[in-house]
Amino acid sequence: MLDVTLGKEIIRTPTHKGRLDVMCQNPYNAVLCCGHPNGTVSMWTPNAPEPVASILCHPHPLRAIDVDYTGK
């Protein structure tokens, strides 16, 4: 994760789930949502070394993910 106000990397954490193809940010709480080839979405915050949540969303690799603008 990069802090754009400081221009510095604040954390680098491997996902351990293979290549990361899709990513989006929840505009409501700034949680990063990462889509993985195994069909899971992991949710990351800068202060946690592991995902705060990991959800099996599809039996196939994810090609796109999105979060509602209100964060729901």
C-alpha positions as CSV (number, residue, x, y, z in Angstrom):
1,M,0.0,0.0,0.0
2,L,1.2,3.4,-0.9
3,D,0.4,6.6,1.1
4,V,-0.1,9.1,-1.7
5,T,0.1,12.0,0.7
6,L,3.6,11.1,1.7
7,G,4.6,9.3,-1.5
8,K,5.9,6.4,0.5
9,E,5.1,2.7,0.7
10,I,3.6,1.9,4.1
11,I,3.2,-1.9,3.8
12,R,4.0,-4.7,1.4
13,T,2.2,-7.9,2.1
14,P,2.1,-11.1,-0.1
15,T,-1.3,-12.6,-0.6
16,H,-0.1,-16.2,-0.9
17,K,-3.0,-16.9,-3.3
18,G,-1.2,-16.6,-6.7
19,R,-1.3,-13.8,-9.2
20,L,-3.5,-10.9,-8.4
21,D,-5.7,-10.0,-11.4
22,V,-8.3,-7.6,-10.1
23,M,-8.5,-5.1,-7.3
24,C,-10.8,-2.3,-6.1
25,Q,-11.1,-0.1,-3.1
26,N,-14.2,0.4,-1.0
27,P,-14.9,4.2,-1.1
28,Y,-16.7,4.1,2.2
29,N,-14.0,2.7,4.4
30,A,-10.9,2.4,2.0
31,V,-10.6,-1.4,2.4
32,L,-8.8,-2.9,-0.6
33,C,-10.6,-5.9,-2.2
34,C,-8.4,-8.3,-4.1
35,G,-9.8,-10.9,-6.5
36,H,-7.7,-14.1,-6.8
37,P,-7.5,-16.9,-9.4
38,N,-9.0,-19.4,-6.9
39,G,-12.3,-17.5,-6.9
40,T,-11.8,-15.7,-3.5
41,V,-11.9,-12.1,-2.6
42,S,-9.6,-11.0,0.2
43,M,-10.1,-7.7,2.0
44,W,-7.1,-5.8,3.3
45,T,-6.4,-2.8,5.6
46,P,-3.0,-1.2,6.0
47,N,-2.7,-2.0,9.7
48,A,-3.3,-5.8,9.3
49,P,-0.6,-8.2,8.1
50,E,-3.3,-10.7,7.0
51,P,-6.6,-10.2,5.2
52,V,-9.4,-9.0,7.5
53,A,-11.8,-11.2,5.5
54,S,-11.5,-13.8,2.7
55,I,-14.7,-14.9,0.9
56,L,-15.1,-17.7,-1.7
57,C,-17.2,-15.9,-4.4
58,H,-16.9,-18.1,-7.4
59,P,-15.6,-21.6,-8.4
60,H,-13.5,-20.1,-11.2
61,P,-10.9,-17.2,-11.4
62,L,-12.4,-13.8,-10.9
63,R,-12.2,-11.4,-13.8
64,A,-13.8,-8.3,-12.1
65,I,-15.0,-7.1,-8.7
66,D,-16.7,-4.0,-7.6
67,V,-18.0,-2.4,-4.4
68,D,-21.2,-0.3,-4.0
69,Y,-20.4,3.4,-3.7
70,T,-22.0,3.5,-0.3
71,G,-19.9,0.6,0.9
72,K,-22.9,-1.8,1.2
